[in-house]
Amino acid sequence: MTEPGLENLEIARGQIRKARRLAVITGAGVSAESGIPTFRGSGGLWRNFRAEDLATPSAFQRDPKLVWEWYDWRRGICKAAEPNPGHLSIAKLESLLPEFLLITQNVDGLHNRSGSRNIAEIHGNIWRARCTLCGNQFDLLETPLSRIPPRCNCGGLARPHIVWFGETYDEELLEDVLDFLSAADTLLVVGTSGMVPMPVYLTRHAMSHGAFAIDVNPEDSELTHVVNISLRGKAGEVLPQIVP
Ligand code: OAD
C-alpha cells in the first residue's frame, strides 16, 4: 500500500469543492474500519463458507437454516459496529452539496446510522426481511434471532431482503441511480473491489456522461484503471482529508 499522494489529494479536494452534483458508491471496505469483515479480504469467511456459497437462492432453498445462521452472525457484527470517520465524512458531504446520492452495496445500515439520508441500497438491507410466500417486506431487528429461520406473520418462510448472486437488481432503483449519474459532475468510489461488476458499470456510465471519478482504496481494484484518480489509503483516513 502506498500513500494517497499529495498531488492527488489536492486534485480530489479541488474537485469536491467545486462539485454541485456528487455521487458516492461504497462497498464493504468503507465498513472495514468499523470491524465488519469485507467479503474478499481476510476474515471474510464464516465456517469456511464464502459469500458466493451462501448468498444464493439455491443455498437458501437447500438449507434456509444455515443461510439464516450466517446472517444472524453478520447481523450481530453489524449491530456491535459503529460508523467510522469514512461514513461520517460521506454524511457530511451530503449536508454540503445541493445534489447528492449515496449508492451503497453494503447492507449493514451504517450509512443510515451515520446520518446519510439519500441512499440507494442496491443490495438491500440486512435489517429487512421478506416473506417467500406472500411477499410481505418487514423490519427484522432482533439480534440474535430467537427463531431461525424466522417466519412472516402469515406463517411463510422469511428470507433476508438482500439481492443474492444470480438475482437481478431492483430495476426502478437502478433507473433512478443511472439518472442521477447521467448528470453528476463528481463520483467518489470507496472501498469496493469491483469483483461484482455493478460499481465498474456505474462508474463508466457516470464518466461517459462527464463525471470526474475518484477511487479510495488501500489496494488496487477493478476501479483503479477506470477512474480519473485513485487515492491509496483507508476510507476512514483519506475521506476526512478530502471532505471540507
Ligand atoms: P469486497 O470484499 O469484494 O472488496 C472490499 C474492498 O475494500 C477491497 O478492494 C479492499 O481493498 C477494500 N478495503 C479494505 N479495507 C478498506 C478500507 N479501510 N478503506 C477502503 N477500502 C478498503 O467488497 P465489495 O466490493 O463491497 O454482495 O463486494 C461487493 C459485493 O460482493 C457485496 O455487496 C456482497 C458481496 O457478495 C451481497 O452481499 C449481495
Residues whose N, C-alpha, C, O or C-beta is under 5 A from the ligand:
A	BS01	OAD	G27 A28 G29 V30 A32 E33 T38 F39 R40 G41 A51 A55 Q105 N106 H123 V163 W164 G191 T192 S193 G194 M195 V196 V216 N217 P218 E219 D220 S221 G233 K234 A235
